[in-house]
Amino acid sequence: MGKKEVIPPLEFSSIVLPFYTKALEALGEIGENREVDLELACRLIDLLDLLAEKTKGNLSEKEEEFLNGISAQLKILYFKRSKGDEE
């Protein structure tokens, strides 16, 4: 018989991580292509900000810290890429 695929539990991070991963790709941080797409990165960051706004008061402290942390990290990377910094 084939291997049974393990599905991770449904958590708040399951919603956030795909946006985060795609934004990292758009910023050229991960992936095979490494091409920077600032417009897509900005859109994904805006979506995470919208999610934070719409869920305000409904997240646990840990979830809120997680969302704010990745949003801040992406904004710093976006700023560096938009200014032409490669680090």
C-alpha positions in Angstrom: 0.0 0.0 0.0 1.1 3.6 -0.6 2.1 6.0 2.1 -0.7 8.0 3.8 -0.1 11.7 3.5 -0.1 13.5 6.8 -2.2 16.7 6.8 -1.2 19.3 9.3 -3.8 20.6 11.8 -5.9 23.5 11.0 -4.4 26.6 12.7 -4.3 30.3 12.1 -0.8 29.9 10.6 -2.3 27.7 7.9 -4.0 30.8 6.6 -1.1 33.1 6.9 1.9 31.0 5.8 0.8 30.7 2.1 0.7 34.5 1.8 4.1 34.8 3.6 5.7 32.2 1.4 4.5 33.8 -1.8 5.6 37.2 -0.6 9.1 35.8 0.1 9.1 34.4 -3.4 8.0 37.8 -4.9 10.8 39.5 -2.9 13.4 37.0 -4.4 14.2 35.5 -1.0 13.2 31.9 -1.8 12.4 29.8 -4.8 14.2 28.7 -8.0 13.5 31.9 -10.0 14.6 34.6 -7.5 13.1 37.3 -9.6 11.7 40.2 -7.7 8.1 41.3 -8.2 7.6 44.3 -5.9 4.0 44.8 -7.1 3.0 41.3 -6.1 4.9 41.5 -2.8 3.2 44.8 -1.9 -0.2 43.2 -2.7 0.5 40.2 -0.4 1.7 42.5 2.4 -1.4 44.5 2.1 -3.5 41.4 2.3 -1.7 40.4 5.5 -2.4 43.8 6.9 -6.1 43.5 5.9 -6.2 40.1 7.7 -4.7 41.7 10.8 -7.2 44.5 10.7 -10.2 42.2 10.2 -9.2 39.8 12.9 -8.1 42.4 15.5 -9.5 41.4 18.9 -10.2 37.8 17.7 -6.7 36.4 17.7 -4.7 34.9 20.6 -1.7 36.9 21.7 0.6 34.3 20.0 -1.3 34.5 16.7 -1.2 38.3 16.8 2.5 38.3 17.5 3.0 35.8 14.7 1.1 37.9 12.1 2.7 41.1 13.2 6.1 39.6 13.1 5.9 38.2 9.6 4.3 41.4 8.4 7.1 43.5 9.8 9.7 41.2 8.3 8.2 41.4 4.9 7.9 45.2 5.1 11.6 45.4 5.9 12.5 43.1 3.0 10.2 45.1 0.7 11.8 48.4 1.7 15.3 47.0 1.0 14.3 45.6 -2.4 12.5 48.8 -3.4 15.7 50.7 -2.6 17.8 48.3 -4.5 19.5 46.7 -1.5 20.4 43.1 -2.2 21.0 41.9 1.4 
